[in-house]
């Protein structure tokens, strides 16, 4: 009887152990299911996306602020726009612009006057072409460094044409009749009557004695 009782108890104990083991395994599967479930991962992704969206918004706002600042900074420090050909008056300096009869290199000043009611700026070398009945000669530039000149309403700036007059036997004669001036950074020109006589043609020279300087105040 005692042996039968022990066997019965042992069987009951084994059955209970199997039941507990099965319950433990079920709990482990639930944990694994929780670990791979979308809600936790999705919640993290949503949070990350939300943060990204906020950062993008902040970046966009910063870009708008930078753009506004850049726009202000790009304005000329004087608040002036470039001088245009239509707003300038052209004349010769040094009185009536007459030239001496010397055959040495001479200088002829050309005056640019701001005819508008607003200030403007000019910087660089003008385009200068001497004209004759037979053709045109575009002058080279000097080695001077241009500076920005601001012209208030009614103010003037100048540039100088250096040239070699032609004399008998000195070389090829260029019978200049007019000079065409194009202000720096402009595409339209103004024409003045050349006040001197013939010029020694040096259109192919490496260092010609006839050239133009930059606009100066």
Secondary structure, 3 states (H helix, E strand, C coil): CHHHHHHHHHHHHHHHHHHHHHHHHHHHHHHHHHHCCHHHHHHHHHHHHHHHHHHHHHHHHHHHHHHHHHHHHCCCCCCCEECCHHHEEEEECCCCCCCCCCCCEEEEEEEEEECCCCCEEECCECEEEEEECCEEEECEECCCCCCCEEECCCCEEEEEEEEEECCCCCCCEECCCEEEEECCCCCCCEEEECCCCCEECCCCCCCCCCEECECEC
